[in-house]
């Protein structure tokens, strides 16, 4: 096939080259085959050249048009095939992307489920799966960029570098979290090991009848821990500080519960009357009908928080006089009182700086976990929870021995931990504090009572009596008194 002429200037060059190869003296032959005389083209040197050039140009243009038509048809068909192939490849790539995203979502859900209840092995497997799917997505992104026409080696290297860098940016936070979790797990393992040793010691102590031999046979490692902790001793001042923490956490939880009641459109006045009736039945011996009538009429909506706090405090402090809140029939405090006091103070030190959520995540069925479950079920009635949250999910989890990871339960754990620490301090003191509570209708005594409602001038006016107790008080061994908090009303 004749080579395609690119443009008109190329044609001129070809004609010029032909003239240089053939001299001006040209030999012509007629139709009979005789040789004509040589003709000089000096008179019209450009005429034949132009005519030949025009002829060549016309023929070559025709050939070029035919080639162009043929090439355009082929190019159109090739382009259609290429577009179809690209479309199939893109559809295949999108399917892989969707599958990878779905797999990563499932892996991330498994990673979240591994946190509650705490399952380190399941968490590790889910984390590896999430990272693997992220890497697969990075590879798919690189394939997509390549198919967009990035074929140059330099650009490819740049794409690889960017993909690797962005992939590292995505994976880096997960790796940091994993490293932190590994450190926390190691720390918790040490705490669990220490708690198991203490538990074994208490169990052995109970089974041996509190013999002194067990106390002397402690391991060197446990003895070293005890020596560090014995440096600080329990004191009445420490107990007073712990009681302040109980009051603050109780106020916080009460405020949250009251706000949830308002959001659920509760009849606060009716709830206060119900609390008053429960308090009256609990203190039936000092029952005063006139005082109850006045208290019910005086406690208004803006004072409802005191009635609600009274209800929460009464539930939490039930069984406070027993070493395990009557959760079992333990007699360790009677079999070996000195050792039991030391163990209580050691547990106080160990637990004081711990997050109760983390502790229950590791040991959900420990004594503190059972205490939390028991108190939550006593304070939050199923109908109350269903009214506040629309379901019984938290109640079901607590009933099965688990501990929810919600804001409401976290606030509840704050009160539970404060009361538990106060209980440990009470049984580590010698002599133990004596608990008392103001009864309904009793005269107000500033030496033993503190009003939750502030009066003008800072002094309680004469003629005030106890409408209902809010929190108990304690008499300490050094003669000091932690005052009971009461809601006062005017005498009828």
Phi, psi and omega in degrees: 000136181299136181294140183287133177275127188288317182203178185292323180296326176296322178297317179299319180296321179295318179296320180296317178296324178294321178295323180290327180283331180249122181295169179293328177283112186242144180259126183246152177234136178273190185287337179275351177095359178282149182274127178275167177289154179290135179247137176268136182258030182287329182293318179229074187291332188259357188291308181293324180299316180295320180294317178296320181298318180294323180294313179299321183296318181296316181294319181291326176296322178295315178297321180296320179297320179295317180296318180299317179298317180295315181295320180297321178295315178295317181296322179295317180293318178296321180295320178297317178297318180296318179296320179296318179295318178297321180297317178297317179297321180293320177297318178297319180295319179296322177299318178296322179296314180297319179296318180295319180295318178297317179296321179293323178296316178297320179294321181291323176297319177297324178295320177292318180296332181290345180281335184216104359286159186295119180225093185301320182292315177296324178295319180295316180297317180294323179295318177298320180295319179297315180297320180297318179290326176296319177295321178296320176297324177296320177295318179295324177295321178294320177298320178297318179294324177297320183285353175276003174107016179272092185250341182293143183300319181296317179294322179298316179297323179295319179296316179299317181297316179294319180297317179295318180296315179293325178295320177296323178296323180289318186281331186305314179299322179295319179296320178296318178296318179298317179298318178296319179295322178298317178296317180295320180297319178298317179296319180292327176299319178295319179294319179297318179298318179295318179294324178295320177298317180294320179296316178299322180294319179293317180298316179295323179297317180292319182290331180268005178075024176076030180296150180287343183296323182294320180297330181277342185266026178289151178290160181297324181295315179292326179296322178296320178296318182296322181296324179292321185280334181290343180302326177256137182244151177294147182215157177301325179297321178295323178294319179297320177296319179295325178293324175298321178295324177298316182295316181296315180293325178293320177297319181296314180293322178297318179297318179296315181295320180293321178294323176294323177296318178297316180296329179273006177061046176286154169275097186296322180298317178294323178296321178295319178298321179295319178295319179299318180295320179295320179295322180295318180291330179287334180241049185297333183294325180254031185292133180228103186302320182294321179295322181293320180298316180293318182298320181294325181279336184274321184294103182267183184298322182282352173254006182297333182298329180289322177294320179292320178295325176298317179298315181295316181296319181297320179292318182292322185271002173293126182084010182298334183283350179260150186294338177232026182056031180062027175284336175210183182261035182297142179234027183299324182291340178264327182288317179215079188298321182295313179296321180296320178297318179296319180295322179296317180290326176295317178296324177299313180296319182293324187268341186302318183265006183267146173281123182300330179295317179293320179299314181288336174292330180270314183234075184294336184255020177289177181300319179294321177297318177295321178299315180297316180298315182297315183288324180296315180294332179282325184274312185261103179288149180306320179294324178296313181297318180296324178290323183281322188243351178083002179203177179243030185298313181294319179299319180293319179297316181293322181296330180269006178094001178268172181227115183298155177250062179245164179297318181298312181291330178294320175294321177298319179297330177299316177291317182299318180295317181299317180292321180296317178295320177298321179295318178297318178294321181299321181273356175262347178278150178226110001283160181289148178297151179255121184274142175216161181217137179287138181266158180297136178083359181285153177294147179279129177236115184295340181288331184241351185233156177222127182280135179281338178264128181275133179260158179295137182087351177082000180245145178280125180292160180292153177085015179268138176234169184282119174283313173196151177283145179256314176211153185284167174244171182219140170259124185263163184295335181273007178095348179284161184231132169268111189292145174282141179265132185225157172257119187263150174224161179283143177294140182293000000 
